[in-house]
Amino acid sequence: MTSDERHGSLLAAAALLFANGQSTSMTQTAVTRLNQGLGIDAVLIPSWSMLTLKGTHDTVLTAAVSPTGINMRRVASMMTVIDRARDGQLDVQTVKRGVAQRSPKSVQAQRFSLSPAPQAQARSR
């Protein structure tokens, strides 16, 4: 299980919750639980149109999300998977299956890697 897989699964779960009516606060709580369960340290930055996940090693993932629909059945079902993180480590495949079973379409995440060199080049122009 790679760090990218864990971060991607965490973002997909957060996007599913957020898009289906979970509150921002509870989505943040779910991310904290998944951080513990997946053994990573990531920060979720929500906005109205997307979620950004800042992970380790300058990994930044984004997912387009429109929190305009409510399906609390999906939210409750996904939270059941996330709550297992309180019992110990979660297998990333468990989270992936949980998202896949509850999502009508897959969440596309974009990966951006921040490094000082491209930023410095952009400033020098």
JOWOBEL-V980392 format. One record per pair of residues at least 12 apart in sequence whose ideal C-beta (glycine too) atoms are under 6 Angstrom apart, sorted by the first residue. I is the first residue (numbers start at 1). J is the second residue. Records with the same first field share a line. If there is no record, write none. Layout:
I->J ; J
This chain:
1->92
5->92
6->38 ; 40 ; 92
7->42 ; 55 ; 59 ; 61
8->109
9->92 ; 95 ; 96
10->34 ; 42
11->53 ; 61 ; 63 ; 109
12->99 ; 107
13->95 ; 99
14->27 ; 31 ; 44 ; 51
15->51 ; 63 ; 65 ; 107
16->78 ; 99 ; 102 ; 103
17->30 ; 75 ; 78
18->65 ; 67
19->65 ; 67
20->71 ; 74 ; 75
21->70 ; 72 ; 75
22->75
24->46
30->82
31->44
33->82 ; 85
34->82 ; 85
36->85
37->85 ; 90
38->90
42->55
50->62 ; 64 ; 65
51->63 ; 65
58->113 ; 114
60->112
61->109 ; 111
62->110
63->107 ; 109
74->102
77->102
78->98 ; 102
81->98
